Amino acid sequence: MNLDGETNLKLKQALEGTLNLLEDSSFRDFKAVIRCEDPNANLYTFVGSLEADEEHQYPLSPQQLLLRDSKLKNTDFIYGVVIFTGHDKKVMQNSTEPPSKRSKIEKRMDKVIYCLFFVLILVSFIGSIFFGIWTKQDIKNGRMKRWYLRPDDTEVYYDPDNAVVAALLHFLTALMLYGYVIPISLYVSIEVVKVLQSVFINQDLNMYYEETDKPAHARTSNLNEELGQVDTILSDKTGTLTCNSMEFIKCSIGGVAYGKGFTEVERALSKRKDSYFGRKLKEENTTKAVKSKSKIKGFNFMDERIMNGNWVKQTNANVIQNFLKVLAVCHTAIPEVDEATGSISYEAESPDEAAFVVAASQFGFEFYERTNAAISVHELDLESNVKSERSYNLLNVLEFTSARKRMSVIVRDHTGKLLLLSKGADSVMFELLGKNGREFEEQTKYHINEYADSGLRTLILAYRELDEAEYNQFNKELTDAKNLVSADQEQIVEDILQKIEKDLILLGATAVEDKLQDRVPECIDKLAQAGIKLWVLTGDKMETAINIGFRFNSFKWML
């Protein structure tokens, strides 16, 4: 959070070759060489390798790099080696000069003061020049013409023989006499007004937030006047208009849509005349289902066909089993067990992943333990309909990036099968499907479009089995590529990943709802009345963004 503003947990893991170094004494005979990239400002990439000896070389990634200002959680201590120090640290590489937080009024006042000060200097300078000229020409017939100033009693100030010195002294005198031109009291008056404005902001009941019992707090008084000059607001959707609190609400498995709940966007659309969702709501009469809320955070799913283990009775039970297996295994979440109650909560890098793991546990695939080498799941057996402990050996994690738009894991299950489990955006996942994996493609695309119209975020789930020779070749190439310390290492790794992430078998799609913030429509309406334009950046599908705009009653604004 201190580095990039994200509050979600970041998973860090030790190298496989150093897992046995658990005591101070174990480092006595340990020797290794680290080769890595030059210092740079990128927080999300790291290229390097650790050479323990000539035979063992381990690739280093951001998962092994602990940045300064990080906070440790779920571990008591670590052993590490410092890679970058001083100005080479990534934090220092990203540091910039703090921006000026002075308001426009203050900056404009400074310009006015500069102008007045220039006028003061100019007037004093011109007056001193004329004073010097007149002083030099002051004597007439042996007497000074300015007798009324009693110049005969002065030695320097009116001395015609020292007119330059007299002019200089006059210049200093003029600066003091004309100094009232600069209104120093103006700064004091404006600061008093600003302090009073901040007091009014702190005591404004309309800015009081009941849930956290926090009033508005003006931390500085020199930006109050900027609020009235705002013309355009540039905002991110997630966490601003929405809560960044995901709920698993619908899914499509094997071409069959599951989930009977309705989203806030659908309820808003139902109010429009001749709306598809309006007819659907009236036909199914699901008022009770809409009002009911799940008590489980991240899960608001309602469908008796697959709840409470009923999915084993479905005709496509095998597909559902593989679908739930992907949800329970393909992630980087960490389980936290409450010792008092035995309940399990999950820390994940994104709320989407946490919602998927929670949903899998509700369907009978409870992820309960994670190590560097394995993921353990309480899994509902399809044949016996009894939960059993299953361990999946975690071989590789092909991480999600904004460029890849997908995440995959390669695991070995209890039967010895090698499985590639993958999830990602529909824009890339459909292209990775094999000829034999497109059985449910048309139905799934139809459901995804429906979910997008409902304002839901969707992901495609797919998998395939790997043979030993293919995996061994892939793993060797991937390890060699990660050990490369070169500028094009990232592209080489990506090319290798694309070779294994192909010929996938489509399982289905998930749909999660990002809950909207309270009273957002009212807030946007008041901003519009104030003449403020609002631009929102979102990675959603076009249909999702448009219908969320309908939810805010601001379609033109959102589009």
C-alpha positions as CSV (number, residue, x, y, z in Angstrom):
1,M,0.0,0.0,0.0
2,N,2.9,2.4,0.8
3,L,4.3,1.8,-2.7
4,D,1.5,1.6,-5.1
5,G,-1.7,2.4,-3.1
6,E,-3.1,-1.1,-3.5
7,T,-4.2,-2.5,-0.1
8,N,-4.5,-6.2,-1.3
9,L,-2.0,-8.7,-0.1
10,K,1.0,-9.4,-2.3
11,L,2.3,-12.9,-2.3
12,K,6.0,-13.3,-1.7
13,Q,7.8,-16.7,-1.8
14,A,11.3,-18.0,-1.2
15,L,13.2,-19.9,-3.8
16,E,12.9,-23.7,-3.8
17,G,16.6,-24.0,-3.4
18,T,16.7,-21.9,-0.2
19,L,13.7,-23.4,1.6
20,N,15.9,-25.4,3.9
21,L,17.7,-22.3,5.2
22,L,15.7,-21.8,8.4
23,E,18.4,-21.1,11.0
24,D,21.3,-18.7,11.3
25,S,23.8,-21.7,11.4
26,S,22.5,-22.9,8.0
27,F,24.0,-19.9,6.3
28,R,27.5,-20.8,7.5
29,D,28.4,-22.9,4.4
30,F,25.9,-21.3,2.0
31,K,27.4,-19.5,-1.0
32,A,25.6,-18.1,-4.0
33,V,25.9,-15.5,-6.7
34,I,23.0,-13.2,-7.7
35,R,23.0,-11.8,-11.2
36,C,20.2,-9.3,-11.9
37,E,19.1,-6.3,-13.9
38,D,20.5,-2.8,-13.4
39,P,18.6,-0.5,-10.9
40,N,15.4,0.9,-12.4
41,A,12.1,2.4,-11.3
42,N,9.8,-0.4,-12.3
43,L,8.0,-1.9,-9.3
44,Y,6.4,-4.8,-11.0
45,T,9.2,-6.5,-12.9
46,F,12.5,-8.0,-11.8
47,V,14.9,-10.1,-13.8
48,G,17.7,-12.1,-12.2
49,S,19.0,-15.4,-11.1
50,L,20.6,-17.0,-8.1
51,E,23.5,-19.4,-8.8
52,A,24.0,-21.7,-5.8
53,D,26.6,-23.7,-7.7
54,E,27.4,-24.6,-11.3
55,E,24.6,-27.1,-11.5
56,H,21.8,-25.2,-9.8
57,Q,20.5,-21.9,-11.1
58,Y,17.2,-20.5,-9.8
59,P,15.3,-17.7,-11.6
60,L,14.4,-14.6,-9.6
61,S,11.1,-12.8,-10.1
62,P,9.1,-10.1,-8.3
63,Q,7.8,-12.8,-6.0
64,Q,11.2,-13.0,-4.4
65,L,11.8,-9.3,-4.3
66,L,10.8,-7.5,-1.1
67,L,10.7,-3.8,-1.6
68,R,11.5,-1.3,1.0
69,D,8.5,0.0,3.1
70,S,6.7,-3.3,2.7
71,K,4.9,-4.7,5.7
72,L,5.3,-8.4,6.5
73,K,2.2,-10.5,7.2
74,N,1.6,-14.2,7.9
75,T,5.3,-14.7,8.6
76,D,7.4,-14.0,11.7
77,F,10.7,-13.3,10.1
78,I,12.7,-13.6,6.8
79,Y,16.3,-14.1,5.8
80,G,17.3,-12.1,2.8
81,V,20.1,-10.3,0.9
82,V,20.1,-6.7,0.0
83,I,20.1,-6.2,-3.8
84,F,19.8,-2.4,-4.2
85,T,20.8,0.3,-1.7
86,G,20.8,4.1,-1.5
87,H,19.7,5.9,-4.6
88,D,19.5,2.6,-6.5
89,K,16.4,1.4,-4.5
90,K,13.2,1.3,-6.5
91,V,11.6,3.5,-4.0
92,M,14.2,6.2,-4.5
93,Q,14.1,5.7,-8.3
94,N,10.4,6.5,-8.1
95,S,10.7,9.5,-5.8
96,T,10.0,12.9,-7.3
97,E,10.0,16.4,-6.0
98,P,6.8,17.0,-4.0
99,P,4.4,19.1,-6.0
100,S,3.4,22.6,-4.9
101,K,0.1,22.6,-3.1
102,R,-0.4,26.3,-3.2
103,S,-3.7,27.5,-4.5
104,K,-4.4,29.6,-7.6
105,I,-5.3,32.6,-5.4
106,E,-2.0,32.4,-3.6
107,K,-0.1,32.2,-6.8
108,R,-2.0,35.1,-8.3
109,M,-1.5,37.1,-5.2
110,D,2.2,36.5,-5.5
111,K,2.2,37.9,-9.0
112,V,0.3,40.9,-7.9
113,I,2.8,41.5,-5.1
114,Y,5.7,41.1,-7.5
115,C,4.1,43.8,-9.8
116,L,3.5,46.1,-6.9
117,F,7.0,45.6,-5.7
118,F,8.3,46.4,-9.2
119,V,6.2,49.6,-9.2
120,L,7.6,50.6,-5.8
121,I,11.2,50.1,-7.0
122,L,10.4,52.0,-10.3
123,V,8.8,55.0,-8.5
124,S,11.6,55.2,-5.9
125,F,14.3,54.9,-8.6
126,I,12.8,57.6,-10.8
127,G,12.2,59.9,-7.8
128,S,15.8,59.4,-6.6
129,I,17.2,60.2,-10.1
130,F,15.3,63.5,-10.2
131,F,16.2,64.2,-6.6
132,G,19.9,63.7,-7.4
133,I,19.7,66.1,-10.4
134,W,17.9,68.8,-8.4
135,T,20.3,68.4,-5.5
136,K,23.3,68.9,-7.8
137,Q,21.7,72.1,-9.3
138,D,20.5,73.4,-6.0
139,I,23.1,76.2,-5.4
140,K,22.4,79.6,-6.8
141,N,24.4,82.7,-6.0
142,G,26.1,80.8,-3.2
143,R,22.8,79.8,-1.5
144,M,20.6,76.8,-1.7
145,K,17.2,77.3,-3.4
146,R,15.5,74.8,-1.1
147,W,15.9,76.9,2.0
148,Y,12.6,75.8,3.4
149,L,14.0,72.3,3.9
150,R,16.9,73.8,6.0
151,P,19.5,72.3,3.7
152,D,22.2,74.5,5.3
153,D,22.1,72.3,8.4
154,T,22.7,69.0,6.5
155,E,26.0,67.5,5.5
156,V,25.1,64.7,3.1
157,Y,21.4,64.4,2.3
158,Y,21.2,67.8,0.4
159,D,24.9,68.2,-0.4
160,P,25.2,69.3,-4.0
161,D,28.8,68.0,-4.1
162,N,27.6,64.5,-3.1
163,A,24.5,64.3,-5.3
164,V,24.9,60.6,-6.0
165,V,25.1,59.7,-2.3
166,A,22.1,62.0,-1.7
167,A,20.1,60.2,-4.4
168,L,21.0,56.8,-2.9
169,L,19.8,57.8,0.5
170,H,16.6,59.2,-1.1
171,F,16.0,55.9,-2.8
172,L,16.1,54.1,0.6
173,T,13.9,56.7,2.1
174,A,11.4,56.4,-0.7
175,L,11.2,52.6,-0.3
176,M,10.1,53.1,3.3
177,L,7.7,55.9,2.6
178,Y,6.0,54.2,-0.3
179,G,6.1,50.7,1.3
180,Y,2.4,50.9,2.1
181,V,1.7,50.1,-1.6
182,I,2.3,46.4,-0.8
183,P,-0.7,45.2,1.2
184,I,0.9,42.7,3.6
185,S,-2.4,42.6,5.6
186,L,-4.1,41.0,2.6
187,Y,-2.3,37.7,3.3
188,V,-3.4,37.8,6.9
189,S,-7.0,38.5,5.9
190,I,-7.2,35.7,3.4
191,E,-5.6,33.2,5.8
192,V,-8.2,34.1,8.4
193,V,-11.0,33.4,5.8
194,K,-9.5,30.1,4.9
195,V,-9.2,28.9,8.5
196,L,-12.9,29.8,9.0
197,Q,-13.8,27.9,5.8
198,S,-12.0,24.8,7.1
199,V,-13.9,25.0,10.4
200,F,-17.2,25.1,8.5
201,I,-16.1,22.0,6.4
202,N,-15.2,20.1,9.6
203,Q,-18.6,20.8,11.1
204,D,-20.6,20.1,8.0
205,L,-23.2,17.4,8.9
206,N,-23.7,16.5,5.2
207,M,-20.1,15.4,5.1
208,Y,-20.3,13.2,8.1
209,Y,-20.0,9.4,7.4
210,E,-22.0,7.4,9.9
211,E,-20.5,3.9,9.1
212,T,-17.0,4.8,10.2
213,D,-18.1,7.7,12.6
214,K,-15.9,10.1,10.8
215,P,-16.6,13.7,9.9
216,A,-14.9,15.6,7.1
217,H,-11.4,16.8,8.1
218,A,-9.7,19.6,6.2
219,R,-6.0,18.8,6.6
220,T,-4.9,22.1,5.1
221,S,-6.5,25.5,4.8
222,N,-4.8,26.6,1.6
223,L,-6.8,24.6,-0.9
224,N,-10.4,25.5,0.1
225,E,-10.9,28.0,-2.6
226,E,-9.9,25.5,-5.3
227,L,-13.1,23.5,-4.7
228,G,-15.2,26.2,-6.3
229,Q,-13.0,26.2,-9.4
230,V,-13.3,22.5,-10.3
231,D,-14.5,22.1,-13.9
232,T,-13.8,18.4,-14.7
233,I,-13.3,15.3,-12.5
234,L,-11.2,12.4,-13.9
235,S,-11.9,9.3,-11.9
236,D,-11.4,5.5,-11.9
237,K,-14.6,3.4,-11.6
238,T,-13.3,0.7,-9.3
239,G,-13.1,1.8,-5.7
240,T,-14.6,5.2,-6.5
241,L,-18.1,4.6,-8.0
242,T,-17.9,1.0,-6.9
243,C,-16.8,-0.5,-3.6
244,N,-14.2,-2.9,-5.0
245,S,-16.1,-5.5,-3.0
246,M,-16.9,-8.4,-5.4
247,E,-19.7,-10.8,-5.0
248,F,-20.0,-14.1,-7.0
249,I,-23.6,-13.9,-8.3
250,K,-23.9,-15.8,-11.6
251,C,-22.0,-18.3,-13.7
252,S,-22.2,-20.2,-17.0
253,I,-21.0,-23.8,-16.9
254,G,-21.1,-26.1,-19.9
255,G,-23.4,-23.8,-21.8
256,V,-25.9,-23.7,-18.9
257,A,-26.5,-20.4,-17.0
258,Y,-26.7,-20.6,-13.2
259,G,-27.7,-18.0,-10.7
260,K,-31.1,-16.4,-10.1
261,G,-30.1,-13.2,-8.4
262,F,-30.5,-9.8,-10.0
263,T,-27.9,-7.0,-9.9
264,E,-28.4,-3.3,-9.1
265,V,-27.9,-2.5,-12.8
266,E,-30.7,-5.0,-13.8
267,R,-33.1,-3.5,-11.3
268,A,-32.3,0.0,-12.7
269,L,-32.9,-1.2,-16.2
270,S,-36.2,-2.9,-15.2
271,K,-37.6,0.6,-14.5
272,R,-37.2,1.5,-18.2
273,K,-40.2,0.8,-20.4
274,D,-40.0,-2.3,-22.6
275,S,-36.8,-3.3,-21.0
276,Y,-35.8,-7.0,-21.5
277,F,-34.8,-7.1,-17.8
278,G,-38.1,-5.5,-16.8
279,R,-40.1,-8.2,-18.6
280,K,-37.8,-10.9,-17.1
281,L,-38.3,-9.6,-13.6
282,K,-42.1,-9.5,-14.0
283,E,-42.2,-13.0,-15.5
284,E,-40.2,-14.7,-12.9
285,N,-41.5,-12.7,-10.0
286,T,-38.3,-12.9,-8.1
287,T,-38.9,-10.2,-5.6
288,K,-38.0,-12.3,-2.6
289,A,-34.8,-13.5,-4.3
290,V,-33.8,-10.0,-5.1
291,K,-34.3,-8.8,-1.6
292,S,-32.5,-11.7,0.1
293,K,-28.8,-11.1,0.8
294,S,-26.2,-13.7,1.5
295,K,-24.4,-13.5,4.8
296,I,-21.2,-14.7,3.3
297,K,-18.8,-12.0,2.1
298,G,-18.1,-12.3,-1.6
299,F,-20.9,-14.8,-2.3
300,N,-24.5,-13.8,-3.3
301,F,-25.4,-16.8,-5.4
302,M,-28.8,-18.4,-5.5
303,D,-29.5,-21.6,-7.5
304,E,-30.7,-24.8,-6.0
305,R,-29.5,-26.8,-9.0
306,I,-25.9,-26.7,-8.0
307,M,-26.0,-25.5,-4.3
308,N,-25.6,-27.9,-1.4
309,G,-23.9,-30.4,-3.5
310,N,-26.8,-30.8,-6.0
311,W,-24.4,-30.2,-8.9
312,V,-23.4,-33.9,-8.8
313,K,-26.9,-34.8,-10.0
314,Q,-26.6,-32.6,-13.1
315,T,-26.1,-34.1,-16.5
316,N,-22.9,-32.0,-17.0
317,A,-21.5,-32.9,-13.6
318,N,-18.1,-33.6,-15.0
319,V,-17.8,-30.2,-16.5
320,I,-19.0,-28.6,-13.3
321,Q,-16.4,-30.5,-11.3
322,N,-13.6,-29.2,-13.5
323,F,-15.1,-25.7,-13.4
324,L,-15.0,-25.7,-9.6
325,K,-11.6,-27.2,-9.6
326,V,-10.3,-24.3,-11.6
327,L,-11.9,-21.9,-9.1
328,A,-10.4,-23.6,-6.1
329,V,-6.9,-24.1,-7.5
330,C,-6.1,-21.4,-10.1
331,H,-5.3,-18.4,-7.8
332,T,-2.7,-16.9,-5.5
333,A,-5.0,-16.5,-2.5
334,I,-3.8,-17.4,1.1
335,P,-6.2,-19.0,3.6
336,E,-6.4,-17.7,7.1
337,V,-7.9,-20.1,9.6
338,D,-9.7,-18.7,12.7
339,E,-8.4,-21.0,15.6
340,A,-11.5,-20.2,17.7
341,T,-14.2,-21.0,15.2
342,G,-12.3,-23.0,12.6
343,S,-13.7,-20.8,9.8
344,I,-11.5,-19.9,6.9
345,S,-11.1,-16.5,5.3
346,Y,-9.0,-15.6,2.3
347,E,-6.5,-12.9,1.5
348,A,-6.0,-12.4,-2.2
349,E,-4.3,-10.0,-4.5
350,S,-7.6,-9.0,-5.9
351,P,-11.2,-9.2,-4.6
352,D,-12.2,-11.2,-7.7
353,E,-9.9,-14.0,-6.7
354,A,-11.3,-14.0,-3.1
355,A,-14.8,-14.2,-4.4
356,F,-13.9,-17.2,-6.7
357,V,-12.3,-19.1,-3.8
358,V,-15.3,-18.4,-1.5
359,A,-17.7,-19.5,-4.2
360,A,-15.7,-22.8,-4.8
361,S,-15.9,-23.5,-1.0
362,Q,-19.6,-23.0,-1.0
363,F,-20.0,-25.4,-3.9
364,G,-18.0,-28.1,-2.2
365,F,-14.3,-27.3,-3.1
366,E,-12.9,-25.7,0.0
367,F,-9.3,-24.5,-0.4
368,Y,-7.8,-24.7,3.1
369,E,-4.0,-24.8,2.8
370,R,-1.2,-23.4,0.6
371,T,2.5,-24.1,0.5
372,N,5.2,-23.3,-1.9
373,A,4.7,-26.7,-3.6
374,A,1.1,-27.6,-3.1
375,I,-2.5,-26.5,-2.8
376,S,-4.8,-28.5,-0.5
377,V,-8.6,-28.7,-1.1
378,H,-11.5,-30.4,0.7
379,E,-13.1,-31.6,-2.5
380,L,-16.6,-33.1,-3.0
381,D,-16.1,-36.4,-4.8
382,L,-18.4,-36.8,-7.8
383,E,-18.9,-40.6,-7.4
384,S,-19.2,-41.0,-3.6
385,N,-20.6,-37.5,-2.9
386,V,-18.3,-37.3,0.1
387,K,-15.7,-34.6,0.8
388,S,-12.1,-35.8,0.8
389,E,-8.8,-34.1,1.1
390,R,-7.0,-33.6,-2.2
391,S,-3.6,-32.1,-2.7
392,Y,-2.5,-30.6,-6.0
393,N,1.2,-30.3,-6.5
394,L,1.8,-26.7,-7.7
395,L,4.4,-26.9,-10.5
396,N,4.2,-23.5,-12.2
397,V,2.2,-20.3,-11.8
398,L,1.8,-18.3,-15.0
399,E,0.9,-15.0,-13.5
400,F,-1.7,-12.5,-14.6
401,T,-0.6,-9.3,-16.2
402,S,-2.5,-6.5,-18.0
403,A,-0.9,-7.5,-21.3
404,R,-1.7,-11.3,-20.9
405,K,-5.2,-10.7,-19.5
406,R,-5.1,-14.3,-18.1
407,M,-3.6,-16.4,-15.3
408,S,-2.8,-20.1,-15.4
409,V,-1.4,-22.7,-13.0
410,I,0.1,-26.1,-13.9
411,V,-0.6,-28.7,-11.2
412,R,-0.3,-32.5,-10.7
413,D,-3.5,-34.0,-9.2
414,H,-3.8,-37.0,-6.9
415,T,-4.0,-39.4,-9.8
416,G,-0.8,-38.1,-11.3
417,K,-2.4,-36.1,-14.2
418,L,-0.7,-32.9,-15.3
419,L,-3.4,-30.2,-15.6
420,L,-3.2,-26.7,-17.0
421,L,-5.9,-24.6,-15.3
422,S,-6.5,-21.1,-16.8
423,K,-8.9,-18.2,-16.4
424,G,-8.9,-14.8,-18.2
425,A,-10.7,-12.2,-20.2
426,D,-13.0,-13.5,-23.0
427,S,-11.1,-11.3,-25.5
428,V,-8.0,-13.6,-25.2
429,M,-9.4,-16.9,-23.9
430,F,-11.6,-17.7,-26.8
431,E,-8.6,-17.5,-29.1
432,L,-6.7,-20.1,-27.0
433,L,-9.4,-22.7,-27.3
434,G,-8.7,-25.9,-29.2
435,K,-10.9,-27.5,-31.9
436,N,-12.3,-30.0,-29.3
437,G,-12.7,-27.3,-26.6
438,R,-15.4,-25.1,-28.3
439,E,-18.4,-27.2,-27.5
440,F,-20.1,-24.6,-25.4
441,E,-18.6,-21.5,-27.1
442,E,-21.8,-20.0,-28.6
443,Q,-23.9,-20.5,-25.4
444,T,-21.1,-19.1,-23.2
445,K,-20.7,-16.0,-25.4
446,Y,-24.4,-15.4,-25.3
447,H,-24.3,-15.6,-21.5
448,I,-21.3,-13.3,-21.2
449,N,-23.1,-10.7,-23.2
450,E,-26.1,-11.0,-20.9
451,Y,-23.8,-10.7,-17.8
452,A,-22.2,-7.6,-19.4
453,D,-25.6,-6.0,-19.9
454,S,-26.2,-6.7,-16.2
455,G,-23.1,-4.7,-15.2
456,L,-21.2,-7.8,-14.2
457,R,-17.5,-8.5,-14.5
458,T,-16.8,-11.8,-16.4
459,L,-13.9,-14.3,-16.7
460,I,-13.6,-17.4,-18.9
461,L,-12.4,-20.6,-17.3
462,A,-10.7,-23.4,-19.3
463,Y,-8.3,-26.3,-18.8
464,R,-6.4,-29.0,-20.6
465,E,-4.3,-32.1,-19.8
466,L,-0.6,-32.1,-20.5
467,D,1.7,-35.0,-21.3
468,E,5.0,-35.5,-19.5
469,A,7.2,-34.8,-22.5
470,E,5.4,-31.6,-23.4
471,Y,5.6,-30.3,-19.8
472,N,9.3,-31.2,-19.3
473,Q,10.2,-29.4,-22.5
474,F,8.2,-26.4,-21.5
475,N,9.6,-26.3,-17.9
476,K,13.2,-26.5,-19.2
477,E,12.6,-23.7,-21.7
478,L,10.8,-21.5,-19.1
479,T,13.6,-22.0,-16.5
480,D,16.3,-21.1,-19.0
481,A,14.4,-18.1,-20.2
482,K,13.8,-16.8,-16.6
483,N,17.6,-17.2,-15.9
484,L,18.4,-14.9,-18.8
485,V,19.4,-11.4,-17.7
486,S,18.6,-9.4,-20.8
487,A,16.4,-6.7,-22.0
488,D,14.1,-9.0,-24.1
489,Q,13.7,-11.6,-21.3
490,E,10.1,-10.7,-20.8
491,Q,9.2,-11.2,-24.4
492,I,11.0,-14.6,-24.5
493,V,9.1,-15.8,-21.5
494,E,5.8,-14.6,-23.0
495,D,6.5,-16.6,-26.2
496,I,7.2,-19.7,-24.2
497,L,3.9,-19.3,-22.2
498,Q,1.9,-19.0,-25.4
499,K,3.2,-22.3,-26.5
500,I,1.7,-24.1,-23.5
501,E,-1.5,-22.0,-23.1
502,K,-3.2,-23.4,-26.2
503,D,-5.8,-26.0,-27.3
504,L,-7.7,-25.3,-24.1
505,I,-11.1,-26.8,-23.3
506,L,-13.8,-24.3,-22.4
507,L,-15.6,-24.9,-19.1
508,G,-17.6,-21.8,-18.6
509,A,-17.6,-18.2,-17.3
510,T,-18.0,-16.5,-14.0
511,A,-19.9,-13.3,-13.3
512,V,-19.1,-11.2,-10.2
513,E,-20.8,-7.9,-9.2
514,D,-18.8,-5.0,-8.0
515,K,-21.2,-3.3,-5.6
516,L,-21.9,0.3,-6.2
517,Q,-21.1,3.0,-3.6
518,D,-24.1,4.4,-1.7
519,R,-25.8,7.5,-3.0
520,V,-23.6,7.7,-6.1
521,P,-26.5,8.7,-8.4
522,E,-27.4,11.6,-6.1
523,C,-23.7,12.7,-6.0
524,I,-23.4,12.7,-9.7
525,D,-26.7,14.6,-10.1
526,K,-25.4,17.3,-7.8
527,L,-22.1,17.5,-9.6
528,A,-24.0,17.9,-12.9
529,Q,-26.1,20.7,-11.4
530,A,-22.9,22.4,-10.4
531,G,-21.7,22.3,-14.0
532,I,-18.9,19.8,-13.3
533,K,-18.1,17.2,-16.0
534,L,-17.2,13.7,-14.8
535,W,-15.0,11.3,-16.9
536,V,-14.6,7.7,-15.7
537,L,-11.9,5.3,-16.7
538,T,-13.0,1.6,-16.7
539,G,-11.7,-1.7,-18.1
540,D,-15.2,-3.1,-18.5
541,K,-16.9,-4.2,-21.7
542,M,-18.7,-1.5,-23.5
543,E,-22.1,-3.0,-22.6
544,T,-21.2,-3.1,-18.9
545,A,-20.1,0.5,-18.9
546,I,-23.2,1.7,-20.7
547,N,-25.6,-0.1,-18.3
548,I,-23.7,1.1,-15.2
549,G,-24.3,4.5,-16.7
550,F,-28.0,3.7,-16.8
551,R,-27.8,2.7,-13.2
552,F,-26.5,6.2,-12.3
553,N,-29.3,7.7,-14.5
554,S,-26.4,9.4,-16.4
555,F,-26.1,7.6,-19.7
556,K,-24.7,10.6,-21.6
557,W,-22.2,11.2,-18.9
558,M,-21.0,7.6,-18.9
559,L,-20.8,7.2,-22.6
